[in-house]
Amino acid sequence: MPKRTARYRPRARSSHREGALVELTIEALGARGDGLASHDGTRVFVPLTLPAERVRARLGEWRADGIAAQLIDILTPSEARRQPPCPHFGSCGGCQLQHMATEAEASWKSDEIARALARRGIVDFVMRPIVTVRPATRRRTRLVARSVGDGTQLGYHARASHSIVDVESCAVLEPRLDRLLPALRDLAAALLPAGAECALVLTAADSGIDLTVEATAPADMQRREALARFVADHDLARAGWCVRGRIDPIAERRPAYVVFDGLRVPLPPLAFLQASREGEAAIAAAVVEAVGDAASVVDLFAGLGTLTFPLARHMRVHAVDGDADAIAALAAAARQSAHAGRITWSERDLAAEPLSADELARFDAAVFDPPRAGAKAQSEAVGESVIKNAVSVSCNPSTFARDARILVDRGFALDWVQPIDQFVWSSRIELVARFVRTTS
Ligand SMILES: C[S@@+](CC[C@H](N)C(=O)[O-])C[C@H]1O[C@@H](n2cnc3c(N)ncnc32)[C@H](O)[C@@H]1O
């Protein structure tokens, strides 16, 4: 793991000359994948660079924690630098690390988790070798589209910008989503009034592609027909139109569903799903191993049951989530399961009303897989309970480490961390961690 740098304190803003060309040595990568350097004692963020590189950069505006700079030249490249595979890399804001060799990206991601834990004083645990998911496996994406004077843009936002980078192809997407991009651009052209914008949210479900158009105004008859025709022409499973969170179902050729542990689970529009099948399999395998021979487990932040159903092969599972549609889908599938008698569920807001230590007492183990904000209140309750084994799934090392500290302070030890790189080429990281109670 690289040496930790001392905590940085920005100098007075007046010392920085915007537009100045400077030579810098990149010291590390920040959490968002930008190179970090210092200039006159001020932290500078230089995207598209790598540790140990000597670069020329133009100083730009202040951001919250330093100066944003633009890379002009690489004077001394890192040995970890490689040719980015995608022609859109650099302008498109979707990927941050395509210029980094796979092994270097993997070790940076494991180190990011270790650094987040070390900042919370947790250093004694096993860091398992990272599992890397291939590109071309991403099954969910949100594209943005805009009607401009001479045509329609479709792609992703540029880095830190509202402008859209038109993409012909996206190398992280599952091929069936990638192949649809040209037709989606034509669809957006048919849907968008001049100067307007929308988002196209796509999920490659196990019964076909599910498309939701996020727009600012309801669909008129012409747009409904265009979308229904698109579903038929491209054999999508379903399409809907969403304005301010309200979904208007437009066309369905077949029910949209995903398969967890051999069981069909109905897919509500815009429901959470792990980013790839391979990532989901790696997470589920690590969670089942981490829970071990427990007889009963509570699956907190269970979503559609990604982890509930694999766990139910081995033990009793109580699934809890705050999303009513997700819990209804999980319940419908659970009733069909060969292990139906082992699965129970409830809908509950776990931030406002975490399961209490008393409620947790009937389980041997707790799994929690919260959103990026983490599970502070729920971790406190798990810590106060008699539960012997806690398993955390997280896509945010910083909130994971905060919650890990809560558990450690209440008698748990961190046994191992399994990093899973299901967001290859981006600065995001997924992990599963096993905690065991050492004192009560
Ligand atoms: C990262 S997803 C994990 C879902 C599932 N474990 C999976 O692997 O697919 C986080 C889940 O937390 C749920 N969630 C978010 N905030 C919540 C809250 N305050 N209370 C309960 N559930 C919440 C979401 O509905 C979502 O299903």
The ligand as an ORCA input file, in Angstrom:
! r2SCAN-3c Opt
* xyz 0 1
  C     -27.219     -1.324     -3.115
  S     -28.918     -1.776     -3.217
  C     -28.797     -3.471     -2.758
  C     -29.977     -4.312     -3.091
  C     -29.722     -5.828     -3.084
  N     -29.078     -6.283     -1.877
  C     -28.960     -6.260     -4.312
  O     -27.828     -6.747     -4.175
  O     -29.500     -6.149     -5.420
  C     -29.544     -0.926     -1.848
  C     -30.973     -1.199     -1.477
  O     -31.273     -0.388     -0.332
  C     -32.618      0.008     -0.409
  N     -32.738      1.198      0.451
  C     -32.255      2.442      0.225
  N     -32.523      3.240      1.278
  C     -33.192      2.475      2.182
  C     -33.742      2.724      3.468
  N     -33.641      3.923      4.044
  N     -34.357      1.711      4.110
  C     -34.457      0.497      3.548
  N     -33.956      0.202      2.328
  C     -33.340      1.176      1.650
  C     -32.879      0.241     -1.865
  O     -34.265      0.122     -2.150
  C     -32.042     -0.862     -2.514
  O     -32.805     -2.003     -2.743
*
